[in-house]
Amino acid sequence: MESPEFAIITLNLIIVLVAYLSVYPRVAGNNFNKISFYDIFASGLALTIVGFQFWNTGYEFNLLVFKVNWFWYTLATYGAIEIPVILWYFKNNNVAIKIKS
């Protein structure tokens, strides 16, 4: 049986890859604001799925040197998986970050 940590990392990896290889090119293209908007839903999906499984269980996840709950473990591993993928996506799709003042 696989560990809960591995299951969450696998879920996060699947969500990030589907988002950046399939969904975002179709619905967001190279628009930073749209990518950010849809990414809130992608990360929220991961948190929702894991939350349904581990809410109020008291299970502690090992995050290198810290013991954390499901929420922080999911968020931290999602971010760690997403950062290299988002940098690759931004480079390949010429995404410009435009800040309106």
N, C-alpha and C positions, 0 to 999 in steps of 0.2 A: 504494500500500500504506500502511496506517495505521501510525503509530508505536506502539511498545510502550507508551509512556506513555499515549497516547490509549486503547489497548485496555484497560489496567488501570483507567483512570478510568471507562470505559464499563461494565466488569464490576462495579466497585464501585457505580456508580449503579444498575444493574439490581438487584443484590442488596439494596441499601438500600431501593429503592422497593418491590420485591416483599415484603420483610420488613415494612415499616411500613404498606403499603397493603393487604396481603392476609393475611399469616401472623399477625402480632402481634395484630391486632384479633380474630382467631378463637381463638388459643390463649393469649394473655396478657391481653388486655383492658386494664385500667388497673392491673394488678398490676406494680409496679416490679421486684420480685424475679424474676418470670417473664420480663419483658422483658429484663432483664439476662442471665438464664440463656440464653435463646434467642439473644440477640445475640452471645454467645460463639461459638455455632455458625455464625451468619451471617458474622461476621468471619473465623472459622476456615475457612469455605468459600472465601472470597476468597483467603486466604493459601495454601490448598491448591492451588487452581486455578493461581494465578500461580507458585507454587513448582514445580509440575510442568513449567511452561514454562521457567522461568529459573534453576532450581537449578544451581549450578556452571557457569554460562555466563560469569560475570565481567562481565556487562553492567552498566553504570552508568547509573542514571536521574538525570535532572536535576530536583532538587527545589528550584526557585528559585535559591538561592545555594549549594546543596550538591549533591554527587554522592553518591548512596546506592545500596545494593543493592536488589534486588526486594522484600525483606521490609519494609524501612523505607519504601520508596516506597508500597507497597500499604497498609501500616498508616496512614501519614500521610494519604494521599488518601482512604482509607475514613473516617477520623475527620473530615476536612474536609467530606466529603459528608454524613456522618451527623449532625453536630451541628445544622444547621438543621432537618433532618427530625425528629430526636428532640425538639427543642424544640416544633415544630409539633404532633407527636403527643401529647406530654405536655399541652400546652395544650388541645387539642381533646378529649382523653379523660379529662381531670381526673385525671391520674396524680399520686399523692402519694408522695413518697419517705419511707418510714418506716424509721427506723434503730432496730433493737432493741438495747437496752443490757443 
